């Protein structure tokens, strides 16, 4: 049976993990869902609460949602790594770079 896509949105790895854990409550996960959950647990940089807070702050700094999600997932350490995330969107301003790197530093603390 084909499924219809009702909505699309950008979500970070921590949100993926939360969605699949919620889905797990409804029953057995498919092979793909199990693998995705395993991947999310292994590669997420922040817990769901911190990831949500950081994403909100990035969006408040007027950073595009798609780029903000990538920043939360990857947590770039420097200007060069950050610029790669913008490659398909636009050339980031110095203010965007500064804001994003400050937030990475703030939330990257353990």
MDAnalysis code that builds the backbone (N, CA, C; Angstrom):
import MDAnalysis as mda
import numpy as np

u = mda.Universe.empty(330, n_residues=110, atom_resindex=np.repeat(np.arange(110), 3), trajectory=True)
u.add_TopologyAttr("name", ["N", "CA", "C"] * 110)
u.add_TopologyAttr("resid", np.arange(1, 111))
u.add_TopologyAttr("resname", ["UNK", "UNK", "UNK", "UNK", "UNK", "UNK", "UNK", "UNK", "UNK", "UNK", "UNK", "UNK", "UNK", "UNK", "UNK", "UNK", "UNK", "UNK", "UNK", "UNK", "UNK", "UNK", "UNK", "UNK", "UNK", "UNK", "UNK", "UNK", "UNK", "UNK", "UNK", "UNK", "UNK", "UNK", "UNK", "UNK", "UNK", "UNK", "UNK", "UNK", "UNK", "UNK", "UNK", "UNK", "UNK", "UNK", "UNK", "UNK", "UNK", "UNK", "UNK", "UNK", "UNK", "UNK", "UNK", "UNK", "UNK", "UNK", "UNK", "UNK", "UNK", "UNK", "UNK", "UNK", "UNK", "UNK", "UNK", "UNK", "UNK", "UNK", "UNK", "UNK", "UNK", "UNK", "UNK", "UNK", "UNK", "UNK", "UNK", "UNK", "UNK", "UNK", "UNK", "UNK", "UNK", "UNK", "UNK", "UNK", "UNK", "UNK", "UNK", "UNK", "UNK", "UNK", "UNK", "UNK", "UNK", "UNK", "UNK", "UNK", "UNK", "UNK", "UNK", "UNK", "UNK", "UNK", "UNK", "UNK", "UNK", "UNK"])
u.atoms.positions = np.array([
    [0.835, -1.170, 0.000],
    [0.000, 0.000, 0.000],
    [0.888, 1.245, 0.000],
    [0.697, 2.116, -0.947],
    [1.490, 3.339, -1.039],
    [1.041, 4.332, 0.029],
    [2.012, 5.052, 0.556],
    [1.698, 6.066, 1.556],
    [1.848, 7.437, 0.936],
    [1.011, 8.329, 1.385],
    [1.012, 9.684, 0.859],
    [1.758, 10.597, 1.833],
    [2.652, 11.429, 1.303],
    [3.373, 12.394, 2.136],
    [2.434, 13.562, 2.407],
    [2.182, 13.814, 3.681],
    [1.268, 14.880, 4.071],
    [1.990, 16.181, 4.376],
    [3.233, 16.056, 4.848],
    [3.965, 17.241, 5.272],
    [5.454, 16.914, 5.280],
    [6.263, 17.915, 5.036],
    [7.702, 17.763, 5.127],
    [8.241, 18.882, 5.994],
    [9.203, 18.559, 6.847],
    [9.849, 19.567, 7.660],
    [11.272, 19.143, 7.975],
    [12.110, 20.138, 8.251],
    [13.487, 19.864, 8.617],
    [13.523, 19.567, 10.111],
    [14.113, 18.418, 10.467],
    [14.273, 18.096, 11.881],
    [15.699, 17.604, 12.111],
    [16.195, 17.818, 13.325],
    [17.559, 17.395, 13.635],
    [17.565, 15.949, 14.141],
    [18.743, 15.417, 14.310],
    [18.894, 14.009, 14.695],
    [18.243, 13.713, 16.041],
    [18.328, 14.644, 16.982],
    [17.693, 14.440, 18.284],
    [16.179, 14.331, 18.147],
    [15.608, 15.122, 17.245],
    [14.169, 15.048, 17.002],
    [13.802, 13.737, 16.311],
    [14.650, 13.277, 15.415],
    [14.431, 11.985, 14.755],
    [14.359, 10.888, 15.815],
    [15.307, 10.918, 16.733],
    [15.323, 9.924, 17.803],
    [14.025, 9.968, 18.608],
    [13.565, 11.157, 18.954],
    [12.329, 11.300, 19.734],
    [11.115, 10.788, 18.961],
    [11.047, 11.081, 17.671],
    [9.918, 10.630, 16.849],
    [9.888, 9.105, 16.786],
    [11.032, 8.502, 16.589],
    [11.063, 7.034, 16.476],
    [10.776, 6.380, 17.825],
    [11.269, 6.954, 18.903],
    [10.952, 6.410, 20.234],
    [9.452, 6.482, 20.492],
    [8.827, 7.570, 20.057],
    [7.377, 7.713, 20.198],
    [6.666, 6.658, 19.354],
    [7.151, 6.450, 18.138],
    [6.581, 5.438, 17.235],
    [6.710, 4.039, 17.828],
    [7.804, 3.810, 18.552],
    [8.065, 2.501, 19.156],
    [6.977, 2.126, 20.171],
    [6.377, 3.136, 20.784],
    [5.304, 2.887, 21.762],
    [4.078, 2.260, 21.095],
    [3.904, 2.520, 19.783],
    [2.740, 2.014, 19.054],
    [2.919, 0.587, 18.556],
    [4.130, 0.080, 18.614],
    [4.347, -1.276, 18.136],
    [5.763, -1.485, 17.648],
    [5.948, -2.616, 17.037],
    [7.261, -3.027, 16.533],
    [7.771, -2.055, 15.469],
    [9.057, -1.720, 15.555],
    [9.684, -0.869, 14.555],
    [10.113, -1.703, 13.353],
    [10.117, -1.079, 12.191],
    [10.619, -1.762, 11.002],
    [12.148, -1.801, 11.090],
    [12.742, -2.578, 10.221],
    [14.201, -2.664, 10.172],
    [14.818, -1.279, 9.977],
    [14.263, -0.517, 9.037],
    [14.783, 0.816, 8.739],
    [14.658, 1.746, 9.943],
    [13.537, 1.654, 10.640],
    [13.337, 2.495, 11.825],
    [14.321, 2.125, 12.934],
    [14.562, 0.848, 13.101],
    [15.535, 0.404, 14.116],
    [16.931, 0.924, 13.791],
    [17.307, 0.820, 12.525],
    [18.627, 1.306, 12.103],
    [18.728, 2.825, 12.269],
    [17.656, 3.522, 11.928],
    [17.646, 4.982, 12.069],
    [17.751, 5.374, 13.542],
    [17.050, 4.677, 14.412],
    [17.132, 4.952, 15.851],
    [18.546, 4.689, 16.366],
    [19.134, 3.606, 15.934],
    [20.509, 3.285, 16.334],
    [21.467, 4.394, 15.872],
    [21.310, 4.836, 14.636],
    [22.144, 5.906, 14.085],
    [21.958, 7.194, 14.889],
    [20.711, 7.544, 15.155],
    [20.419, 8.780, 15.891],
    [21.045, 8.751, 17.287],
    [20.940, 7.642, 17.969],
    [21.525, 7.525, 19.308],
    [23.049, 7.670, 19.265],
    [23.640, 7.093, 18.240],
    [25.095, 7.089, 18.138],
    [25.677, 8.441, 17.710],
    [24.985, 9.167, 16.820],
    [25.585, 10.352, 16.223],
    [25.018, 11.694, 16.670],
    [23.984, 11.704, 17.483],
    [23.472, 13.004, 17.923],
    [24.490, 13.674, 18.841],
    [24.569, 14.978, 18.734],
    [25.545, 15.738, 19.511],
    [24.932, 16.296, 20.792],
    [23.618, 16.517, 20.784],
    [22.920, 17.106, 21.921],
    [21.691, 16.280, 22.261],
    [21.261, 16.365, 23.521],
    [20.000, 15.719, 23.855],
    [18.861, 16.545, 23.260],
    [17.668, 15.997, 23.252],
    [16.539, 16.632, 22.567],
    [16.232, 18.024, 23.115],
    [16.305, 18.199, 24.422],
    [15.982, 19.493, 25.030],
    [16.974, 20.570, 24.585],
    [18.270, 20.274, 24.681],
    [19.291, 21.246, 24.271],
    [19.225, 21.519, 22.778],
    [18.979, 20.487, 21.994],
    [18.885, 20.648, 20.542],
    [17.721, 21.577, 20.189],
    [16.594, 21.413, 20.866],
    [15.433, 22.268, 20.611],
    [15.738, 23.720, 20.987],
    [16.363, 23.909, 22.147],
    [16.713, 25.258, 22.593],
    [17.676, 25.926, 21.610],
    [18.687, 25.185, 21.191],
    [19.668, 25.741, 20.266],
    [19.018, 26.089, 18.933],
    [18.167, 25.216, 18.439],
    [17.471, 25.457, 17.180],
    [16.620, 26.727, 17.269],
    [15.933, 26.905, 18.379],
    [15.112, 28.103, 18.575],
    [15.978, 29.360, 18.570],
    [17.135, 29.293, 19.222],
    [18.036, 30.448, 19.252],
    [18.621, 30.742, 17.877],
    [18.945, 29.714, 17.123],
    [19.456, 29.916, 15.765],
    [18.391, 30.566, 14.880],
    [17.163, 30.104, 15.011],
    [16.080, 30.695, 14.220],
    [15.808, 32.133, 14.664],
    [15.935, 32.410, 15.965],
    [15.757, 33.774, 16.466],
    [16.841, 34.701, 15.909],
    [18.005, 34.131, 15.614],
    [19.104, 34.895, 15.015],
    [18.931, 34.993, 13.497],
    [17.749, 34.608, 13.023],
    [17.372, 34.686, 11.610],
    [18.235, 33.818, 10.699],
    [18.612, 32.665, 11.208],
    [19.336, 31.680, 10.403],
    [18.294, 30.739, 9.815],
    [18.401, 30.479, 8.523],
    [17.469, 29.613, 7.812],
    [17.295, 28.289, 8.543],
    [16.050, 27.808, 8.621],
    [15.744, 26.576, 9.367],
    [16.562, 25.384, 8.876],
    [16.704, 25.215, 7.578],
    [17.469, 24.077, 7.042],
    [18.917, 24.143, 7.496],
    [19.503, 25.316, 7.468],
    [20.889, 25.485, 7.910],
    [20.984, 25.304, 9.418],
    [20.016, 25.842, 10.149],
    [20.014, 25.722, 11.611],
    [19.985, 24.256, 12.045],
    [19.178, 23.466, 11.368],
    [19.101, 22.033, 11.681],
    [20.456, 21.366, 11.456],
    [21.105, 21.717, 10.353],
    [22.431, 21.142, 10.067],
    [23.450, 21.567, 11.123],
    [23.366, 22.817, 11.559],
    [24.289, 23.308, 12.586],
    [24.113, 22.508, 13.878],
    [22.867, 22.271, 14.272],
    [22.593, 21.497, 15.490],
    [23.116, 20.073, 15.349],
    [22.941, 19.474, 14.183],
    [23.390, 18.096, 13.973],
    [24.906, 17.965, 13.945],
    [25.574, 18.913, 13.312],
    [27.014, 18.779, 13.074],
    [27.863, 19.500, 14.114],
    [27.339, 20.592, 14.672],
    [28.065, 21.402, 15.653],
    [29.450, 21.790, 15.113],
    [29.470, 22.572, 14.024],
    [30.752, 22.946, 13.405],
    [31.644, 23.713, 14.379],
    [32.938, 23.436, 14.325],
    [33.877, 24.023, 15.286],
    [34.502, 25.320, 14.809],
    [34.422, 25.585, 13.521],
    [35.069, 26.800, 13.018],
    [34.313, 27.353, 11.810],
    [34.781, 28.499, 11.370],
    [34.147, 29.231, 10.269],
    [34.100, 28.402, 8.985],
    [35.161, 27.691, 8.676],
    [35.217, 26.888, 7.442],
    [34.165, 25.789, 7.442],
    [34.051, 25.074, 8.555],
    [33.054, 24.006, 8.651],
    [31.645, 24.582, 8.554],
    [31.438, 25.733, 9.150],
    [30.123, 26.367, 9.133],
    [29.738, 26.814, 7.724],
    [30.671, 27.381, 6.994],
    [30.379, 27.869, 5.641],
    [29.938, 26.742, 4.709],
    [30.446, 25.548, 4.923],
    [30.057, 24.407, 4.096],
    [28.558, 24.138, 4.242],
    [28.025, 24.344, 5.426],
    [26.605, 24.091, 5.659],
    [25.705, 25.077, 4.920],
    [26.236, 26.227, 4.614],
    [25.477, 27.248, 3.894],
    [25.575, 27.097, 2.380],
    [26.406, 26.208, 1.890],
    [26.752, 26.161, 0.472],
    [25.562, 26.158, -0.488],
    [24.465, 25.531, -0.147],
    [23.318, 25.468, -1.062],
    [22.313, 26.587, -0.819],
    [22.553, 27.415, 0.172],
    [21.561, 28.424, 0.533],
    [21.990, 29.827, 0.107],
    [22.929, 30.381, 0.804],
    [23.446, 31.707, 0.471],
    [24.780, 31.895, 1.174],
    [25.460, 32.944, 0.837],
    [26.727, 33.239, 1.504],
    [26.382, 33.877, 2.852],
    [26.831, 33.268, 3.943],
    [26.470, 33.801, 5.258],
    [27.162, 35.131, 5.547],
    [26.465, 35.972, 6.277],
    [27.068, 37.229, 6.708],
    [27.980, 36.944, 7.892],
    [28.850, 37.876, 8.183],
    [29.738, 37.715, 9.346],
    [28.918, 37.601, 10.627],
    [27.805, 38.316, 10.683],
    [26.939, 38.263, 11.867],
    [26.320, 36.866, 12.032],
    [25.875, 36.267, 10.926],
    [25.323, 34.908, 10.990],
    [26.381, 33.917, 11.461],
    [27.580, 34.055, 10.933],
    [28.672, 33.161, 11.325],
    [28.981, 33.326, 12.814],
    [29.099, 34.559, 13.236],
    [29.412, 34.842, 14.640],
    [28.328, 34.276, 15.564],
    [27.068, 34.547, 15.252],
    [25.954, 34.060, 16.075],
    [25.948, 32.537, 16.155],
    [26.093, 31.899, 15.005],
    [26.050, 30.438, 14.969],
    [27.202, 29.827, 15.762],
    [28.409, 30.336, 15.582],
    [29.555, 29.769, 16.295],
    [29.475, 30.015, 17.801],
    [28.902, 31.152, 18.197],
    [28.705, 31.415, 19.632],
    [27.722, 30.411, 20.233],
    [26.665, 30.099, 19.496],
    [25.689, 29.135, 19.990],
    [26.267, 27.727, 20.031],
    [27.074, 27.376, 19.047],
    [27.730, 26.071, 19.068],
    [28.623, 25.966, 20.299],
    [29.343, 27.015, 20.581],
    [30.209, 27.033, 21.747],
    [29.393, 26.919, 23.035],
    [28.295, 27.666, 23.111],
    [27.431, 27.653, 24.289],
    [26.830, 26.268, 24.536],
    [26.283, 25.655, 23.513],
    [25.605, 24.374, 23.681],
    [26.549, 23.175, 23.587],
    [27.731, 23.374, 23.076],
    [28.683, 22.285, 22.941],
    [29.380, 21.912, 24.231],
    [29.200, 22.737, 25.246],
    [29.807, 22.435, 26.541],
    [29.141, 21.216, 27.153],
    [29.928, 20.370, 27.743],
    [29.361, 19.156, 28.398],
    [29.077, 19.382, 29.839],
])
